[in-house]
Amino acid sequence: MKHLSPILLAASLVASLATGAVTAAAEPLEVAREHRAALDAYRTAITGAYLRGMPEDAVRPLADSVRLMPAYQKSIFGKADAATYYQAFLKRFTVRAYERTPLEVADLGQRVMEIGRFTMTLTARDSATHTFTGKYLDLWEKSPGTSGTLRLHTAAWNHDEMPKFADQLRFPDVPSVHLALQARAPVVAGIRLELAALQKLEESAIAQHDGKTWALIYADDGIVLSNQGTVVSGRQALDEYFERHARALPVFEKLDLRTHQVDDLGDYVVEYSSGVVTWKMNEWSGVSLGKGILIWRRPERGMPQIWRAISMYD
């Protein structure tokens, strides 16, 4: 029996999309009123925590197994270490202003997702004041039972532009890890095999600066919270973004995309991923580590596609 390579398997999946063999995917469930109220309350709480310099209100709603994925900082796991991160952040910076604007909330089954934009003005101790903007993606888990109380399971955010003070956003004393250096999720039959194949196709498209193929992995109504960029939404914007982004990429001497966790929610699948890149551009070269969240939507038949995405550098 012949075995398909991951790229050939991915190509067959893309072919099914191109020939119209994909049926409509399920829409997210309506977010319950009490869950919307919880999200509203958290936005108020984290804003107050930043402005008062007291992290307790930001930490209280976190799940014990929470995952923080900040830009320019390694990933932080667990409520206790998340509290340490917020304490370190507020010790280093005085936050003058902070505002969150939600763009979308969606019920994905066992998770409730919120994506949005934020603006922050802060002053480093004995330093200049900086204002910057960015995007965030939060995933809330529903507690077992009928109450469905929400706890923040994952918080990820990035910036529209690389801040000049990016190095100050790293906290080496906070327990944290490079996600890219952690164990990969094993490839098994089912959705993980499909995602592994699509990941190899994505690697190939990126390495070849092939934005057209890269964009095919994303749903027509997909939204990308781009790293050091803006919110990219919808088919035309996605096609233009990936064509432009692919052309601007450096030469990749090595590109390794990695999957570390896959949460199968049914119609939607959450993938925690990372990348290790050895690159060069003109006289510059280096090795970069990054991380991200991909939320895939799977139709009844055909290829799963990325529905929402965010990425960050470590």
FIBA-421781 format. One line per field, with one value per atom (N, C-alpha, C): x, y, z; atom name. Coordinates in steps of 0.05 Angstrom, whole numbers, plus 5000, padded with zeros to 4 digits. Atoms other than C-alpha are relative to their C-alpha. Example, Ala and Ser with C-alpha at 12.3 -4.5 7.8 and 13.67 -1.06 7.14 Angstrom:
REM FIBA-421781
x = c(5018,5246,5018,4984,5273,4985) .
y = c(4976,4910,5024,4976,4979,5022) .
z = c(5000,5156,5000,4999,5143,5014) .
at = c(N,CA,C,N,CA,C) .
REM end
This chain:
REM FIBA-421781
x = c(5017,5000,5018,4984,5028,4991,5006,5032,5004,4998,5019,5019,4984,5071,4982,5017,5044,4993,5006,5050,4980,5020,5013,4973,5026,4959,4988,5010,4953,4990,5008,4950,4973,5026,4892,4978,5020,4856,4994,5004,4867,4985,5015,4843,4971,5028,4778,4987,5010,4770,4996,5001,4786,4978,5020,4736,4972,5026,4679,4989,5009,4676,4996,5003,4671,4971,5026,4603,5002,5000,4583,5007,4993,4613,4980,5018,4573,5009,4994,4569,5003,4998,4589,4973,5025,4535,4997,5005,4503,5012,4988,4541,4979,5020,4499,5003,4999,4480,5019,4982,4516,5029,4972,4579,5009,4993,4577,5005,4996,4569,5027,4974,4631,5022,4979,4672,5001,5000,4649,5013,4989,4667,5031,4971,4737,5014,4988,4751,5002,4999,4733,5022,4981,4775,5029,4971,4839,5008,4994,4834,5006,4995,4828,5026,4975,4885,5024,4977,4932,5002,4999,4912,5006,4994,4915,5027,4974,4979,4996,5006,4945,4989,5007,4942,4978,5018,4893,4975,5025,4831,5004,4994,4866,5005,4992,4888,4976,5022,4824,4984,5016,4785,5016,4984,4843,4995,5001,4838,5027,4975,4889,5021,4982,4919,5003,4999,4918,5026,4977,4966,5001,4996,4992,5021,4982,5024,5004,4995,5050,5020,4980,5089,5026,4972,5165,5006,4996,5159,4994,5006,5162,4973,5027,5097,5001,5003,5073,4977,5021,5034,4993,5009,4992,4993,5011,4955,5021,4980,5012,5021,4980,5063,4989,5013,5013,4998,5000,5005,5028,4972,5081,5006,4995,5082,4987,5013,5030,5013,4987,5065,5026,4975,5132,4995,5007,5099,4994,5009,5067,5021,4977,5131,5019,4983,5169,4987,5014,5116,4978,5024,5065,4982,5019,5004,4984,5015,4975,4972,5026,4918,4999,5004,4890,4971,5027,4830,4999,5006,4802,4975,5024,4754,4995,5005,4723,4990,5008,4715,4980,5017,4681,5000,5002,4656,4985,5013,4637,5002,5001,4616,5008,4989,4657,4994,5006,4627,5011,4988,4673,5017,4985,4708,4983,5011,4684,5023,4978,4729,4992,5003,4738,5025,4977,4783,4994,5004,4795,5026,4977,4841,5005,4994,4876,5019,4982,4912,5011,4987,4962,5020,4979,5002,5013,4986,5056,5026,4974,5118,5017,4981,5178,5012,4989,5209,5024,4979,5253,5005,4997,5240,4978,5019,5198,4973,5027,5123,4995,5005,5101,4970,5028,5033,5002,5000,5022,4973,5025,4965,5006,4996,4955,4973,5024,4906,5003,5000,4886,4980,5018,4854,4998,5004,4824,4982,5017,4796,4992,5011,4751,4989,5011,4734,4976,5024,4666,5005,4997,4666,4980,5018,4634,4973,5026,4560,4983,5020,4501,5006,4995,4528,5017,4984,4581,5016,4984,4621,5025,4977,4677,5026,4974,4751,5018,4983,4804,5021,4983,4841,5025,4978,4886,4998,4999,4906,5025,4978,4948,4997,5002,4966,5026,4977,5012,4997,4999,5029,4998,5002,5013,5027,4972,5086,5018,4981,5148,5008,4993,5157,5031,4972,5224,5011,4992,5225,4993,5009,5209,5016,4984,5267,4991,5009,5236,4974,5024,5174,5007,4991,5216,5006,4996,5217,5013,4986,5271,4996,5003,5256,4972,5027,5183,5002,4999,5177,4985,5012,5164,5017,4985,5185,4996,5003,5198,4982,5018,5139,5013,4987,5180,5019,4981,5228,4986,5015,5173,4992,5007,5148,4977,5021,5106,4977,5022,5037,5004,4996,5040,4979,5018,5009,4985,5017,4951,4978,5021,4894,4979,5021,4839,5010,4995,4843,5030,4971,4916,5016,4986,4938,4994,5006,4901,5015,4985,4932,5030,4972,5001,5006,4996,4993,4998,5004,4968,5024,4977,5026,5024,4978,5076,4995,5006,5040,5006,4995,5044,5030,4971,5118,5011,4990,5129,4992,5009,5087,5016,4985,5124,5028,4972,5193,5003,5000,5175,4989,5012,5144,4975,5024,5079,4976,5023,5026,4973,5026,4971,4992,5005,4977,4996,5001,4988,4972,5026,4922,4977,5021,4883,4994,5004,4891,4980,5018,4848,4972,5028,4772,4994,5008,4737,4993,5007,4712,5020,4979,4777,5009,4988,4809,5027,4973,4883,5008,4989,4909,5030,4973,4974,5021,4978,5040,5013,4988,5068,4984,5018,5008,4973,5028,4934,4982,5019,4871,4994,5004,4863,4975,5026,4791,4988,5015,4756,5018,4985,4777,5019,4983,4803,5023,4979,4841,5021,4982,4871,5018,4984,4893,5021,4982,4925,5022,4981,4958,5021,4981,4990,5018,4983,5015,5021,4982,5046,5020,4984,5072,5021,4982,5103,5023,4979,5141,5020,4983,5170,5017,4985,5197,5029,4972,5272,5004,4993,5307,5000,5001,5293,5019,4982,5352,4988,5015,5308,4975,5026,5235,4986,5012,5203,4975,5025,5130,4993,5004,5109,4973,5025,5044,5004,4996,5043,4975,5025,4970,4978,5023,4906,4975,5025,4839,4977,5022,4783,4974,5026,4718,4976,5021,4678,5002,4999,4664,5024,4977,4723,5023,4977,4794,5021,4981,4844,5028,4973,4917,5020,4979,4975,5025,4978,5034,5024,4976,5104,5016,4982,5159,5029,4971,5235,5010,4992,5264,5029,4973,5336,4999,5005,5336,5024,4980,5379,4988,5009,5366,5022,4977,5422,5022,4978,5476,4991,5011,5429,4993,5008,5416,4994,5006,5390,4982,5019,5346,4978,5023,5276,4981,5020,5226,4973,5027,5151,4980,5022,5085,4974,5026,5012,4977,5025,4941,4986,5017,4903,4974,5026,4829,4989,5009,4808,4970,5028,4737,4998,5002,4719,4972,5026,4663,4992,5008,4623,5017,4982,4664,5020,4980,4729,5021,4976,4788,4994,5002,4791,5016,4986,4811,5003,4995,4839,4979,5022,4782,5009,4989,4818,5029,4972,4893,5013,4983,4943,5028,4972,5019,5016,4983,5074,5029,4972,5150,5005,4991,5182,5020) .
y = c(4976,5000,5025,4976,5068,5019,4980,5122,5028,4973,5195,5016,4981,5246,5021,4979,5302,5021,4979,5353,4990,5011,5307,4997,5001,5295,5027,4972,5370,5009,4992,5381,4989,5012,5333,5014,4986,5370,5027,4974,5437,4996,5005,5406,4997,5003,5387,5027,4973,5459,5014,4985,5486,4990,5011,5439,5002,4996,5459,4977,5023,5395,5005,4993,5432,5009,4992,5438,5022,4977,5498,4990,5007,5497,5013,4990,5508,5027,4974,5578,4997,5001,5592,5002,4998,5586,5029,4974,5649,5000,4998,5672,5007,4996,5668,5027,4974,5732,5001,4999,5713,4998,5001,5697,5027,4973,5765,5018,4983,5797,4994,5007,5758,5013,4988,5783,5030,4971,5854,5006,4996,5848,4997,5004,5822,5024,4977,5880,5023,4980,5927,4994,5008,5887,5003,4998,5883,5029,4971,5957,5012,4989,5974,4990,5011,5927,5014,4985,5961,5028,4971,6032,5004,4997,6020,4988,5013,5979,4977,5022,5922,4977,5021,5856,4981,5021,5818,4997,5002,5835,4987,5013,5811,4971,5028,5746,4984,5015,5727,4982,5017,5702,4979,5018,5660,4971,5029,5584,4992,5009,5546,4992,5009,5520,5021,4979,5587,5001,4997,5601,5029,4973,5672,4999,4999,5685,5029,4971,5757,5002,4994,5788,5006,4995,5790,4988,5013,5745,4970,5028,5670,4993,5007,5633,4993,5003,5630,4981,5021,5570,5000,5003,5567,5027,4976,5618,5014,4988,5628,5015,4986,5645,5023,4978,5688,5024,4979,5728,5013,4990,5735,5018,4984,5761,5028,4975,5815,5017,4985,5835,5012,4990,5841,5023,4980,5881,5027,4975,5931,5011,4990,5937,5016,4987,5957,5024,4979,6001,5012,4987,6052,5004,4999,6045,5025,4975,6113,4998,5004,6090,4972,5026,6024,4997,5003,6009,4975,5023,5945,5004,4998,5944,4973,5027,5876,5003,5002,5859,4977,5024,5791,4983,5021,5742,4977,5024,5671,4977,5024,5608,4976,5023,5549,4973,5025,5496,5001,4999,5485,5025,4975,5551,5024,4975,5623,5017,4984,5666,5029,4971,5741,5009,4986,5779,5030,4971,5853,5015,4982,5912,5013,4985,5949,5023,4978,6014,5003,4997,6023,5023,4979,6083,4994,5007,6067,5015,4987,6096,4980,5016,6055,5016,4985,6073,5017,4982,6134,5000,5002,6130,5016,4985,6159,4986,5010,6149,4990,5012,6103,4993,5009,6092,4981,5020,6031,4986,5014,5991,4971,5028,5917,4985,5018,5858,4979,5021,5804,4978,5023,5735,4986,5014,5706,4976,5024,5636,4993,5006,5622,4972,5026,5553,5000,5003,5533,4979,5019,5500,4977,5023,5430,5006,4997,5426,5020,4983,5469,5029,4972,5535,5012,4990,5541,5025,4976,5593,5001,4997,5621,5005,4995,5618,5005,4994,5649,4979,5023,5591,5009,4991,5628,5030,4971,5701,5004,4995,5720,5028,4973,5789,5007,4991,5823,5030,4971,5894,5006,4991,5932,5006,4994,5954,4990,5008,5929,5025,4977,5976,5004,4994,6010,4989,5010,5985,4970,5028,5912,4983,5015,5886,5003,4996,5916,4984,5016,5872,4971,5027,5810,4999,5002,5786,4973,5026,5732,4987,5012,5723,4988,5012,5703,4972,5027,5627,4998,5001,5617,4983,5018,5575,5009,4997,5581,4977,5021,5543,4982,5015,5523,4978,5020,5484,4979,5020,5443,4977,5025,5374,5006,4998,5369,4981,5019,5338,4977,5022,5269,5001,5002,5259,4974,5024,5210,5004,4999,5193,5020,4981,5244,5028,4972,5319,5007,4994,5318,4994,5007,5283,5021,4979,5334,5025,4975,5392,4997,5005,5361,5003,4998,5355,5029,4972,5426,5017,4986,5450,4997,5004,5419,5016,4983,5453,5029,4972,5519,5006,4996,5510,5003,4999,5497,5027,4975,5558,5023,4978,5604,5000,5002,5579,5009,4993,5590,5028,4973,5659,4999,5005,5632,5008,4990,5676,4990,5009,5650,4973,5025,5579,5003,4995,5604,5009,4989,5642,4979,5020,5580,4985,5014,5551,5015,4984,5607,5002,4999,5610,5027,4975,5662,5022,4980,5696,5000,5001,5686,5027,4976,5738,4994,5003,5744,5025,4979,5786,5001,5003,5797,5012,4991,5804,5024,4975,5875,5009,4992,5890,5005,4993,5903,4976,5021,5862,4995,5007,5825,4982,5013,5803,4996,5005,5770,4991,5013,5735,5019,4982,5794,5011,4989,5824,4979,5022,5756,4994,5006,5743,5022,4978,5812,5000,5000,5806,4978,5022,5738,5003,4994,5758,5020,4978,5821,4990,5010,5787,4979,5021,5728,5013,4987,5775,5014,4985,5813,4983,5018,5752,4998,5005,5740,4972,5027,5678,4982,5019,5619,4977,5022,5573,4975,5022,5531,5011,4992,5536,4975,5023,5489,5010,4994,5499,4976,5022,5458,5003,5001,5437,4988,5009,5430,4990,5009,5421,5005,4998,5409,4994,5003,5420,4997,5005,5388,5007,4991,5425,4992,5008,5392,5014,4984,5442,5017,4983,5482,4986,5013,5461,5022,4981,5502,4987,5010,5491,5021,4983,5519,4992,5006,5525,5018,4983,5553,4997,5002,5565,5006,4994,5563,5007,4990,5603,5008,4990,5610,5015,4982,5669,5017,4980,5718,5019,4979,5783,5021,4983,5822,4993,5006,5829,4990,5008,5809,4970,5028,5739,4994,5007,5704,4976,5021,5653,5012,4989,5672,4979,5018,5637,5015,4988,5651,4980,5016,5624,5011,4991,5628,4981,5015,5604,5000,5003,5577,4987,5011,5565,4991,5012,5518,4994,5007,5508,4977,5023,5441,4997,5005,5430,4970,5028,5366,4983,5014,5347,5021,4982,5376,5008,4992,5412,5019,4979,5447,5024,4975,5519,5017,4982,5571,5022,4982,5614,5026,4977,5659,4993,5005,5667,5024,4979,5706,4988,5009,5702,5021,4982,5733,4989,5008,5732,4997,5002,5709,5022) .
z = c(5000,5000,5000,5001,4981,5021,4979,5033,4988,5010,5016,5018,4984,5038,5012,4989,5082,4980,5019,5026,4979,5019,4977,5012,4987,5028,5002,4998,5039,4973,5027,4964,4993,5006,4959,5015,4984,5014,4987,5014,4978,4974,5025,4913,5005,4993,4947,5005,4996,4967,4974,5026,4898,4982,5017,4865,5012,4988,4911,5015,4985,4951,5029,4972,5017,5005,4992,5050,5021,4981,5093,5028,4973,5162,5020,4980,5225,5010,4988,5253,5030,4971,5325,5013,4985,5377,5010,4987,5406,5028,4974,5466,5021,4979,5529,5013,4988,5564,5024,4976,5628,4992,5009,5589,4988,5009,5554,5023,4976,5622,5013,4988,5647,4984,5016,5588,5004,4995,5599,5027,4973,5673,5000,5001,5656,4986,5012,5609,5020,4979,5666,5020,4979,5715,4991,5008,5674,4995,5004,5656,5027,4973,5730,5012,4989,5749,4989,5012,5699,5011,4993,5718,5030,4972,5793,5008,4994,5789,5019,4982,5827,4984,5019,5788,5010,4989,5833,4983,5015,5792,4972,5025,5728,5004,4995,5760,5009,4988,5796,4980,5018,5734,4985,5015,5708,5009,4994,5704,5013,4987,5746,4979,5021,5681,4978,5020,5645,4985,5017,5588,4991,5011,5575,4978,5023,5507,4992,5007,5507,4977,5020,5451,5013,4991,5462,5027,4974,5523,4996,5001,5531,5012,4991,5546,5030,4971,5618,5005,4995,5645,5030,4973,5708,5013,4987,5751,5017,4982,5801,4984,5016,5747,4984,5013,5710,5019,4981,5774,5003,4999,5778,4976,5024,5707,5003,4997,5720,5022,4979,5785,4989,5012,5747,4980,5020,5691,5014,4987,5739,5019,4985,5779,4982,5020,5716,4987,5015,5684,5016,4991,5705,4976,5023,5660,5003,5000,5644,4988,5013,5599,4988,5012,5576,4991,5010,5533,4982,5016,5503,4984,5017,5444,4988,5011,5429,4971,5028,5355,4995,5004,5362,5025,4980,5414,4987,5013,5395,5019,4984,5431,4982,5016,5404,5013,4986,5450,5028,4973,5509,5004,4998,5495,4991,5010,5488,4992,5010,5445,4998,5005,5445,4986,5012,5397,5000,4999,5398,4997,5002,5397,5027,4975,5454,4994,5000,5465,5028,4974,5522,4999,4995,5547,5026,4975,5597,5002,4995,5628,5015,4985,5647,5022,4977,5713,4990,5008,5700,4969,5029,5625,4986,5016,5569,5001,5002,5560,4972,5027,5503,4998,5007,5470,4977,5022,5427,4999,5005,5398,4993,5006,5388,4999,5002,5383,5021,4981,5431,4992,5003,5430,5027,4974,5494,4995,5000,5502,5028,4974,5561,5000,4997,5586,5018,4983,5613,5021,4978,5680,4996,5003,5683,5015,4987,5702,4985,5013,5686,5001,4997,5710,4977,5022,5656,5006,4992,5695,4983,5017,5653,5016,4990,5670,4976,5022,5626,4996,5007,5593,4986,5016,5544,4995,5008,5534,4983,5019,5474,4989,5012,5447,4986,5015,5398,4995,5004,5374,4970,5028,5310,4988,5008,5307,5022,4980,5342,5017,4983,5402,5002,4997,5409,5026,4974,5481,5003,4999,5463,5019,4981,5504,5028,4973,5566,5005,4996,5554,5006,4992,5570,5029,4971,5642,5005,4997,5650,5027,4973,5724,5003,4999,5710,4989,5011,5702,4973,5026,5628,4982,5018,5568,4971,5029,5494,4991,5009,5466,4979,5022,5405,5010,4989,5450,5017,4985,5483,4982,5015,5463,4980,5021,5400,5007,4998,5399,4980,5019,5368,4978,5022,5300,5001,5000,5302,4980,5021,5255,5008,4995,5248,4995,5005,5253,5003,4996,5278,4975,5024,5215,4978,5019,5172,5005,4994,5209,4995,5006,5204,4971,5029,5129,4990,5007,5122,5010,4989,5165,4981,5019,5116,4975,5024,5058,5006,4992,5096,5000,5000,5108,4971,5027,5034,4987,5012,5013,5011,4988,5062,4989,5010,5041,4971,5028,4968,4995,5002,4982,4982,5016,4952,5016,4985,4982,4991,5010,4938,5012,4987,4965,5030,4971,5036,5007,4994,5033,4998,5004,5011,5026,4975,5081,5018,4983,5109,4988,5008,5107,4987,5013,5064,5020,4980,5127,5023,4979,5165,5009,4989,5209,5012,4990,5222,5016,4983,5280,4996,5010,5245,5019,4983,5283,4987,5010,5275,4975,5022,5230,5010,4992,5230,5000,5002,5231,4971,5028,5165,4999,4999,5151,4973,5025,5092,4978,5021,5028,4985,5016,4988,5016,4983,5046,5007,4994,5064,4976,5023,4992,4996,5003,4987,5021,4978,5055,4996,5002,5043,4975,5023,4973,5008,4992,5002,5021,4978,5065,4990,5010,5027,4985,5016,4980,5018,4983,5039,5018,4982,5076,4992,5007,5081,4989,5007,5056,5025,4977,5102,4995,5002,5110,5013,4987,5156,5011,4990,5173,5012,4986,5224,5016,4986,5243,5018,4980,5305,5013,4986,5337,5028,4973,5413,5014,4988,5431,4981,5017,5394,5017,4985,5428,4981,5019,5388,5013,4988,5403,4983,5017,5348,4973,5025,5292,4999,4999,5315,5014,4989,5332,5006,4992,5371,5000,5002,5354,5012,4988,5396,4985,5018,5349,5005,4998,5344,4975,5023,5294,5008,4998,5291,4972,5026,5234,5000,5005,5211,4974,5023,5163,4994,5008,5125,4981,5019,5089,4997,5005,5057,5019,4982,5110,5027,4974,5167,4999,4998,5192,5030,4973,5254,5003,4993,5288,5016,4986,5310,5010,4988,5355,5002,4998,5352,5010,4990,5376,4990,5010,5358,5007,4996,5362,4973,5024,5302,5008,4995,5307,4973,5025,5251,5001,5003,5227,4980,5017,5198,4989,5013,5148,5003,4999,5143,4981,5019,5082,4989,5012,5055,5021,4985,5084,5023,4979,5152,4991,5006,5145,5025,4977,5192,5000,4997,5217,5015,4985,5268,5007,4995,5280,5013,4988,5322,5003,4996,5326,5013,4985,5367,4999,4995,5372,5030,4972,5436,5007) .
at = c(N,CA,C,N,CA,C,N,CA,C,N,CA,C,N,CA,C,N,CA,C,N,CA,C,N,CA,C,N,CA,C,N,CA,C,N,CA,C,N,CA,C,N,CA,C,N,CA,C,N,CA,C,N,CA,C,N,CA,C,N,CA,C,N,CA,C,N,CA,C,N,CA,C,N,CA,C,N,CA,C,N,CA,C,N,CA,C,N,CA,C,N,CA,C,N,CA,C,N,CA,C,N,CA,C,N,CA,C,N,CA,C,N,CA,C,N,CA,C,N,CA,C,N,CA,C,N,CA,C,N,CA,C,N,CA,C,N,CA,C,N,CA,C,N,CA,C,N,CA,C,N,CA,C,N,CA,C,N,CA,C,N,CA,C,N,CA,C,N,CA,C,N,CA,C,N,CA,C,N,CA,C,N,CA,C,N,CA,C,N,CA,C,N,CA,C,N,CA,C,N,CA,C,N,CA,C,N,CA,C,N,CA,C,N,CA,C,N,CA,C,N,CA,C,N,CA,C,N,CA,C,N,CA,C,N,CA,C,N,CA,C,N,CA,C,N,CA,C,N,CA,C,N,CA,C,N,CA,C,N,CA,C,N,CA,C,N,CA,C,N,CA,C,N,CA,C,N,CA,C,N,CA,C,N,CA,C,N,CA,C,N,CA,C,N,CA,C,N,CA,C,N,CA,C,N,CA,C,N,CA,C,N,CA,C,N,CA,C,N,CA,C,N,CA,C,N,CA,C,N,CA,C,N,CA,C,N,CA,C,N,CA,C,N,CA,C,N,CA,C,N,CA,C,N,CA,C,N,CA,C,N,CA,C,N,CA,C,N,CA,C,N,CA,C,N,CA,C,N,CA,C,N,CA,C,N,CA,C,N,CA,C,N,CA,C,N,CA,C,N,CA,C,N,CA,C,N,CA,C,N,CA,C,N,CA,C,N,CA,C,N,CA,C,N,CA,C,N,CA,C,N,CA,C,N,CA,C,N,CA,C,N,CA,C,N,CA,C,N,CA,C,N,CA,C,N,CA,C,N,CA,C,N,CA,C,N,CA,C,N,CA,C,N,CA,C,N,CA,C,N,CA,C,N,CA,C,N,CA,C,N,CA,C,N,CA,C,N,CA,C,N,CA,C,N,CA,C,N,CA,C,N,CA,C,N,CA,C,N,CA,C,N,CA,C,N,CA,C,N,CA,C,N,CA,C,N,CA,C,N,CA,C,N,CA,C,N,CA,C,N,CA,C,N,CA,C,N,CA,C,N,CA,C,N,CA,C,N,CA,C,N,CA,C,N,CA,C,N,CA,C,N,CA,C,N,CA,C,N,CA,C,N,CA,C,N,CA,C,N,CA,C,N,CA,C,N,CA,C,N,CA,C,N,CA,C,N,CA,C,N,CA,C,N,CA,C,N,CA,C,N,CA,C,N,CA,C,N,CA,C,N,CA,C,N,CA,C,N,CA,C,N,CA,C,N,CA,C,N,CA,C,N,CA,C,N,CA,C,N,CA,C,N,CA,C,N,CA,C,N,CA,C,N,CA,C,N,CA,C,N,CA,C,N,CA,C,N,CA,C,N,CA,C,N,CA,C,N,CA,C,N,CA,C,N,CA,C,N,CA,C,N,CA,C,N,CA,C,N,CA,C,N,CA,C,N,CA,C,N,CA,C,N,CA,C,N,CA,C,N,CA,C,N,CA,C,N,CA,C,N,CA,C,N,CA,C,N,CA,C,N,CA,C,N,CA,C,N,CA,C,N,CA,C,N,CA,C,N,CA,C,N,CA,C,N,CA,C,N,CA,C,N,CA,C,N,CA,C,N,CA,C,N,CA,C,N,CA,C,N,CA,C,N,CA,C,N,CA,C,N,CA,C,N,CA,C,N,CA,C,N,CA,C,N,CA,C,N,CA,C,N,CA,C,N,CA,C,N,CA,C,N,CA,C,N,CA,C,N,CA,C,N,CA,C,N,CA,C,N,CA,C,N,CA,C,N,CA,C,N,CA,C,N,CA,C,N,CA,C,N,CA,C,N,CA,C,N,CA,C,N,CA,C,N,CA,C,N,CA,C,N,CA,C,N,CA,C,N,CA,C,N,CA,C,N,CA,C,N,CA,C,N,CA,C,N,CA,C,N,CA,C,N,CA,C,N,CA,C,N,CA,C,N,CA,C,N,CA,C,N,CA,C,N,CA,C,N,CA,C,N,CA,C,N,CA,C,N,CA,C,N,CA,C,N,CA,C,N,CA,C,N,CA,C,N,CA,C,N,CA,C,N,CA,C,N,CA,C,N,CA,C,N,CA,C,N,CA,C,N,CA,C,N,CA,C,N,CA,C,N,CA,C,N,CA,C,N,CA,C,N,CA,C,N,CA,C,N,CA,C,N,CA,C,N,CA,C,N,CA,C,N,CA,C,N,CA,C,N,CA,C,N,CA,C,N,CA,C,N,CA,C,N,CA,C,N,CA,C) .
REM end
